[in-house]
């Protein structure tokens, strides 16, 4: 006996909602951070995640693999940013920002775990980022502030990407499969 195990579209919808929540939380934290650090609204940022975003030409497993890798890198960067901020920038008046930052980290971890489960259900295997061996060390406080800003921009971008991918998966015609399709045995 065998068949195709499918991931429920309702599960994908929940992950899409989670991605939207992460994007919303990140937008709020980004605004608080910009205001607190007196950064301009139109400020550019450096790219920090060098994972190819999921493309419409990829199969479901490959899309989820790319998405998971990007989110994994974002989570690693966010953890590092928070640690550096605590060492270099933390002030008492940042309590609302700290709470938002904590919620963002928790929700991003939930999104990362959820995409990992979808990836496993689609027959894929998560690959952890190995580029954290040399953590970022800013030259000065200003560089740290710009780098933290860039981390938030990446989290926002990848959570938006996660939302888009989940919406694509919800409307996909092909079933969301787990493993290989097994063939039925026939009795002779």
N, C-alpha and C positions, 0 to 999 in steps of 0.2 A: 504494500500500500504506500501511497505517497501522493503528493500533490504540491501545489504551490501555496506556501504560507504567505499571506499578504499582511502588510501593515495597514491598519485601519486609517482611512482618510481622516477620521476624527482625531487620531493621534497626531497626524501631520498638521491638522488645524490648530491643535493645542500648542504645538511647537511654533507655528506661525504667530499665535497670540503671544507666546513667550518672547519671540524675536521682536515683536512690536513693543512689548513692555521694556525690553532692554534698550531699544532705540529711544524710547520716551525717557527712560531714566538717564540715559547717557546725554540726551539733549539738555535735560535739567541740570545735570552735574556740569556739563560743559559751560552753560550760561553762568552758573554760580562761580565756576573756576575763572572764567574770563573776567567777570565783574570783580572778584576778589583780587585778582592779579593785575587788574587794569590793562587787560589785553584788548586790542581793537577787534570789533566784530568781523571785519573782513580779512583777518589774518590768515595767511596760508599755513600749511603744515607739511612736514616731511613724511614720506611713506616709510612705514616701519615694518609692514607685513609683506613679505615678498613671496606670497603664495598666489598662484594663478586663480583668479575668481572663477566660479563655476560658469561654464558656457552652455548655451542651449544645445550645442552639438554633442555634449557628453551624455552618457547613459546615467541613470539614476544613481548607481553606486559611485561613479566617478564624481558626479556633482556633490554628493554627500561627503565623499572623501576630501574634496577640495574645500568645501565649506567647513568641515570639522577641523582641518588643518589650519585654516585662517582663524577660526574662533579660538583654537588652542593657543595659537601665537598671541592673539589679543589678550587672552586671559593671563598668559605668562607676562606680557608687557604690563598689564594693569597691576598685577601683583608687585612687580618690580617698581612701578611708578609710585604705588602707595608706600612701599618700604622706603624709597628715597625721599618722598614727601615727609614722611614721619621723622626721618633723620634731619632733613634740611629746612623744611618749611612750616611744619605744624605750629599753629598758633591757637590759643584758646578760643578766639572769636570764630573759628571755622566749624562750629558744631553742626550746623545745618548742612554744610558741604560734606563734612565727615560722614554724616548719616546717609546722605545721598550716594557718596562714594562706596560705602559699605553695602548698601542695597544693590548698587550697580554690580559690584563684584559678585554678590550672591546670585543675582539673576543671570549674570553672564555665565557663571559656573553651571547653573541649572540648564541654560541653553546649550552649553557645551556637552553636558551629560545627555541631554535629550537628543542632540544630533548624533552623538556616539551610539545611542540605542537604535536610532533610525539606520545609521550606517551598518551596524551589526545585523539588523533585520533585513537589510538589502544584500547581505552576504559580504560586506566589506569589513575591513579590519582597521581600527584607528592607528595612525602612525604619529608618535609624539615628535614634536619639534626638538631638534638637537642643537639649535643655535643659541641656547641659553648659557652656554659654557663661559661666554665672555659678557657679563652683564654691563649695561651702559653705566658709565661714570661721567657725569657732566663736568665741564671745565669750570663752570661757575653757576650761581643760582639762576641767572637769566637763562642759560642754556637748559637747565633743569626744567624751568617753567615752560619753555618752548617744547621740550621733549614730552612732558606730561600732557600738554595740549595736543600734541601729535598722537599720543596714545589714545586719548579720548576720541579724536577724529577717526582713528582706525576702528575702535570699538563701534562707533556709530555706523561707519561704512559697512562693517561685516555683519552687524545686526540687521541692517537694511538688506544686505545680500541674503541673509538667512530668511528673512521674511519673503523676499522675492522667490527664492528657491522653493520654500514651502508652498507658496501659492501656485507655482508651476507644477509641483508634485500633486497638489490637490486636483488640478485640472488635467493632469496627464491621462492619456488614454491607456497607456500600458500599466499593468498592475504593479504595485510596489511589492517586489518579490523578496523572498528570503531564500538564499541558496539557489541551487540549480533545479530546474524542472525535472521531476522524476517521471520515468515512463511506467506505464502500467504493465504488469506481467500478464501475459495471456496463457491460459492452460491449453495444452495441445491434446 
